[in-house]
Amino acid sequence: MTDITQLDPRALMAFVAIYEESSVTGAANRLKMTQQGMSGTLARLRSVFKEPLFVRVPHGVSSTPYADTLYPRILNAIESLEGLLAPEVFDPGKLKGILRIATSDYALSVMVRPLFQRLRKLAPHLKLAILPLKIEQLISQMRAGEVDLALTVPEFLPNNLYATKLFSDHYKCAFRKGHPLATKKLTIEEFCSVEHLLVAPNGTNMESGTDRVLAQTGHTRTVGLAVPSFLAAEPLLVSTDLLGILPARLLGSASESLFVTDPPVAIPSFDIVCAWPERLQTDPSNRWIRQILQTLILSPEDQK
């Protein structure tokens, strides 16, 4: 069996140089090698191919018929090797397969529709799959290639993921338009006088950041109903006298069915981040999707 390790790129380039220059000396000058070094490389090529390749003539060397057949094949081999080092030209229009994003229902409501519409224009062959966000399984899912990106709040993310902030959102009060408080500017006493709806993904904690802010002012509220999903909040608020504290961007699309106003206390805002595993840090398609996500952020008014 031929020892392929003797055919390093330098030896292949030496063959091409000798062939095109018809001179060992000219090839050595072209590749900035010594004549002795070029002669040694030619000897190695002859040993590998078991063929003279070039014969002496009065003004240099002439290729053998076998070398004539090798020349285009070696040119192709060099071109292929050079292609390994050339930067890949990324074309989103050629993207295929499935992009898998794990997300909360909030990010699903706010971001997936504009993302899908953008992908249909720029990457029409790419399919989009939205998966439920399972923080405790996220690392293993990303390692297994089951999840490509995750959209969530930074507090939920494991430490060993890459992440970038996409946008911030703040909270608003929302209740049905016929609610007794719907025409008033809420006071803190009115805010605390009605039952509240709380979005609690784990379903076990009936308190949130709102309660901690109220406690600092010496007030408390009554949570009458806790639901695990933001998507369940709007129909419940429309059909009851419950008051909900919901993200402003989410309420941008619900303004026709709900009365929306500012809360009487300053409730801390929150960030949404995009996270991905180390194995996709330099992946061109994943990096392109991350850039797309950062351009999708609309104001609540734009999402009406």
C-alpha positions as CSV (number, residue, x, y, z in Angstrom):
1,M,0.0,0.0,0.0
2,T,1.3,3.5,-0.9
3,D,2.4,5.6,2.1
4,I,0.1,8.6,1.7
5,T,2.0,10.5,4.5
6,Q,4.7,11.2,2.0
7,L,2.3,13.2,-0.1
8,D,2.1,16.3,2.0
9,P,0.9,19.6,0.3
10,R,4.4,20.8,-0.1
11,A,5.4,17.8,-2.2
12,L,2.3,18.2,-4.3
13,M,3.0,21.9,-4.9
14,A,6.6,20.9,-5.9
15,F,5.2,18.5,-8.5
16,V,3.1,21.3,-10.0
17,A,5.9,23.7,-9.9
18,I,8.3,21.3,-11.7
19,Y,5.6,20.5,-14.2
20,E,4.8,24.1,-15.0
21,E,8.4,25.4,-15.0
22,S,9.8,22.4,-16.8
23,S,12.8,23.0,-14.5
24,V,13.9,21.8,-11.1
25,T,15.8,25.0,-10.6
26,G,12.9,27.1,-11.7
27,A,10.5,25.2,-9.4
28,A,12.9,25.7,-6.4
29,N,13.1,29.4,-7.1
30,R,9.3,29.6,-7.4
31,L,8.7,27.8,-4.0
32,K,11.7,29.5,-2.3
33,M,13.4,26.2,-1.8
34,T,17.0,25.2,-2.3
35,Q,17.9,23.2,-5.4
36,Q,18.9,20.3,-3.1
37,G,15.6,20.4,-1.3
38,M,13.6,20.4,-4.5
39,S,15.7,17.5,-5.9
40,G,15.0,15.6,-2.6
41,T,11.3,16.2,-2.9
42,L,11.3,15.0,-6.5
43,A,13.1,11.8,-5.5
44,R,10.4,11.3,-2.8
45,L,7.7,11.8,-5.4
46,R,9.3,9.2,-7.7
47,S,9.5,6.8,-4.9
48,V,5.8,7.2,-4.0
49,F,4.5,7.0,-7.5
50,K,7.2,4.4,-8.6
51,E,7.7,6.3,-11.8
52,P,10.3,8.8,-13.1
53,L,7.7,11.6,-13.6
54,F,10.3,13.9,-15.2
55,V,13.3,13.2,-17.5
56,R,16.2,15.5,-18.2
57,V,16.2,17.5,-21.5
58,P,18.8,20.0,-22.7
59,H,17.0,23.0,-21.1
60,G,15.5,21.4,-18.0
61,V,13.1,18.5,-17.6
62,S,10.2,17.1,-19.5
63,S,7.2,15.3,-18.0
64,T,6.4,11.7,-18.7
65,P,3.0,10.6,-20.0
66,Y,2.2,9.4,-16.5
67,A,3.1,12.8,-15.0
68,D,0.8,14.3,-17.6
69,T,-2.1,12.3,-16.3
70,L,-1.2,13.1,-12.7
71,Y,-1.0,16.9,-13.2
72,P,-4.8,17.7,-13.3
73,R,-5.5,15.3,-10.5
74,I,-2.8,16.9,-8.3
75,L,-4.2,20.3,-9.1
76,N,-7.6,19.2,-8.0
77,A,-6.2,17.7,-4.8
78,I,-4.4,21.0,-4.0
79,E,-7.6,23.0,-4.7
80,S,-9.6,20.7,-2.4
81,L,-7.0,21.2,0.4
82,E,-7.1,25.0,-0.1
83,G,-10.9,24.8,0.1
84,L,-10.6,23.4,3.7
85,L,-9.0,26.7,4.7
86,A,-11.3,29.0,2.7
87,P,-14.1,30.7,4.8
88,E,-17.4,29.1,4.2
89,V,-19.9,31.2,2.3
90,F,-23.1,31.1,4.4
91,D,-26.3,31.2,2.4
92,P,-29.5,31.1,4.6
93,G,-31.5,30.3,1.5
94,K,-29.9,26.9,1.4
95,L,-30.5,26.0,5.0
96,K,-32.5,22.8,5.5
97,G,-33.5,20.7,8.5
98,I,-35.2,21.6,11.7
99,L,-34.4,24.5,14.1
100,R,-35.4,23.5,17.6
101,I,-36.1,26.2,20.1
102,A,-37.1,25.6,23.7
103,T,-39.0,28.5,25.2
104,S,-41.6,29.6,27.7
105,D,-45.1,30.4,26.6
106,Y,-44.3,34.2,27.0
107,A,-41.4,34.1,24.4
108,L,-43.6,31.8,22.3
109,S,-46.3,34.4,22.2
110,V,-44.0,37.4,21.6
111,M,-41.3,36.1,19.3
112,V,-42.3,33.0,17.4
113,R,-44.7,34.5,14.9
114,P,-42.2,37.2,13.7
115,L,-39.4,34.7,13.7
116,F,-41.3,32.3,11.6
117,Q,-42.3,35.0,9.2
118,R,-38.7,36.2,8.8
119,L,-37.4,32.6,8.3
120,R,-40.0,32.0,5.6
121,K,-38.6,34.9,3.7
122,L,-34.8,34.3,4.2
123,A,-34.6,30.5,4.9
124,P,-37.7,29.0,3.3
125,H,-36.5,25.4,3.5
126,L,-35.8,25.6,7.3
127,K,-38.4,24.1,9.6
128,L,-39.1,25.5,13.0
129,A,-40.0,23.4,16.0
130,I,-40.9,25.0,19.3
131,L,-40.4,22.9,22.4
132,P,-41.4,23.4,26.0
133,L,-38.6,24.8,28.1
134,K,-37.4,22.2,30.7
135,I,-34.6,23.9,32.6
136,E,-33.5,20.8,34.4
137,Q,-33.1,18.9,31.1
138,L,-31.8,21.8,29.0
139,I,-28.1,20.9,29.2
140,S,-28.6,17.3,28.3
141,Q,-31.0,18.2,25.5
142,M,-28.5,20.7,24.0
143,R,-25.7,18.2,24.2
144,A,-27.8,15.6,22.4
145,G,-28.8,18.0,19.7
146,E,-32.4,18.0,20.7
147,V,-32.4,21.7,21.4
148,D,-30.5,24.4,19.4
149,L,-31.5,27.5,21.3
150,A,-33.4,28.5,24.4
151,L,-35.4,31.6,25.2
152,T,-35.9,32.4,28.8
153,V,-35.0,34.7,31.7
154,P,-31.3,34.7,32.7
155,E,-32.2,33.6,36.3
156,F,-33.3,30.2,35.0
157,L,-30.2,29.4,32.9
158,P,-27.5,26.9,33.9
159,N,-24.0,28.5,34.2
160,N,-22.3,26.6,31.4
161,L,-24.3,28.0,28.5
162,Y,-23.6,30.9,26.2
163,A,-26.3,33.6,26.3
164,T,-27.1,37.0,25.0
165,K,-29.8,39.5,26.1
166,L,-32.5,40.0,23.5
167,F,-34.7,42.6,25.2
168,S,-36.3,43.8,28.5
169,D,-40.0,43.9,29.4
170,H,-42.0,45.5,32.2
171,Y,-45.3,44.7,33.9
172,K,-48.8,46.2,33.5
173,C,-52.1,45.7,35.3
174,A,-54.8,44.1,33.2
175,F,-58.4,43.3,33.8
176,R,-61.7,43.1,31.9
177,K,-63.0,46.3,30.3
178,G,-66.2,46.3,32.3
179,H,-64.3,45.9,35.6
180,P,-65.3,48.4,38.4
181,L,-61.7,49.7,38.4
182,A,-61.3,49.9,34.6
183,T,-61.8,53.7,34.4
184,K,-59.7,54.7,37.4
185,K,-56.1,55.3,37.9
186,L,-55.3,52.6,40.4
187,T,-54.3,53.5,43.9
188,I,-52.4,50.9,45.9
189,E,-55.4,50.4,48.1
190,E,-57.6,49.6,45.1
191,F,-54.9,47.4,43.7
192,C,-54.9,45.3,46.9
193,S,-58.7,45.3,47.3
194,V,-59.4,42.9,44.5
195,E,-58.4,39.3,43.9
196,H,-55.4,38.7,41.6
197,L,-54.5,36.2,39.0
198,L,-50.9,35.0,39.2
199,V,-48.9,33.2,36.5
200,A,-46.8,30.6,38.5
201,P,-45.1,28.0,36.2
202,N,-44.4,25.7,39.1
203,G,-47.9,26.0,40.6
204,T,-46.8,25.8,44.2
205,N,-45.8,29.4,45.0
206,M,-48.6,31.9,45.4
207,E,-46.2,34.8,45.7
208,S,-44.1,36.7,43.2
209,G,-41.9,39.9,42.9
210,T,-45.1,41.9,43.1
211,D,-45.8,40.6,46.6
212,R,-42.2,41.5,47.7
213,V,-42.6,45.0,46.4
214,L,-46.0,45.4,48.2
215,A,-44.5,44.1,51.4
216,Q,-41.9,46.9,51.4
217,T,-44.8,49.4,51.4
218,G,-46.7,47.6,54.2
219,H,-49.4,46.2,51.8
220,T,-50.5,42.7,50.8
221,R,-52.7,41.4,48.0
222,T,-54.9,38.3,47.7
223,V,-54.1,35.8,44.9
224,G,-57.3,34.0,44.1
225,L,-56.0,32.0,41.1
226,A,-52.6,30.8,40.0
227,V,-52.1,29.4,36.5
228,P,-49.0,27.9,34.9
229,S,-49.2,29.7,31.6
230,F,-49.4,33.3,30.4
231,L,-51.5,32.0,27.5
232,A,-54.2,31.0,30.0
233,A,-54.3,34.4,31.7
234,E,-56.1,36.6,29.1
235,P,-59.3,34.5,28.7
236,L,-59.5,34.2,32.5
237,L,-59.1,37.9,33.0
238,V,-61.7,38.7,30.4
239,S,-64.3,36.5,32.0
240,T,-63.7,37.3,35.7
241,D,-63.1,40.2,38.0
242,L,-59.5,39.1,38.6
243,L,-56.6,41.5,38.2
244,G,-53.5,40.3,36.5
245,I,-49.9,41.6,36.4
246,L,-48.6,40.7,32.9
247,P,-45.7,41.6,30.7
248,A,-46.4,44.7,28.6
249,R,-45.3,43.1,25.3
250,L,-47.7,40.2,25.9
251,L,-50.5,42.6,26.5
252,G,-49.8,44.5,23.3
253,S,-52.0,42.0,21.4
254,A,-54.7,41.9,24.1
255,S,-55.6,45.6,24.2
256,E,-59.0,45.1,22.5
257,S,-60.3,42.7,25.2
258,L,-58.6,44.0,28.3
259,F,-58.2,47.3,30.1
260,V,-54.4,47.9,30.6
261,T,-52.9,50.4,33.0
262,D,-49.7,51.0,35.1
263,P,-49.5,49.3,38.5
264,P,-49.4,51.6,41.5
265,V,-46.1,50.2,42.6
266,A,-42.8,49.9,40.8
267,I,-42.5,46.2,39.9
268,P,-39.0,45.2,38.6
269,S,-38.7,44.6,34.9
270,F,-37.1,41.4,33.5
271,D,-34.8,40.4,30.6
272,I,-35.2,37.7,28.0
273,V,-32.1,36.0,26.8
274,C,-31.2,33.6,24.0
275,A,-29.0,30.7,25.1
276,W,-27.0,28.1,23.2
277,P,-24.4,25.3,23.9
278,E,-20.7,25.6,23.4
279,R,-20.8,23.2,20.4
280,L,-22.9,25.8,18.5
281,Q,-20.9,28.8,19.5
282,T,-19.2,29.2,16.1
283,D,-21.8,27.4,14.0
284,P,-22.7,29.8,11.1
285,S,-26.4,28.9,10.9
286,N,-26.9,29.1,14.7
287,R,-25.1,32.4,14.8
288,W,-27.3,33.7,12.0
289,I,-30.5,32.7,13.8
290,R,-29.2,34.5,17.0
291,Q,-28.7,37.6,15.0
292,I,-32.2,37.3,13.5
293,L,-33.7,37.0,17.0
294,Q,-32.0,40.2,18.0
295,T,-33.6,42.1,15.2
296,L,-37.1,40.9,15.9
297,I,-37.8,42.8,19.0
298,L,-40.8,45.0,18.6
299,S,-42.3,47.5,21.0
300,P,-45.7,46.5,22.6
301,E,-47.4,49.0,20.3
302,D,-45.9,47.4,17.2
303,Q,-47.3,44.1,18.2
304,K,-50.9,45.2,18.3
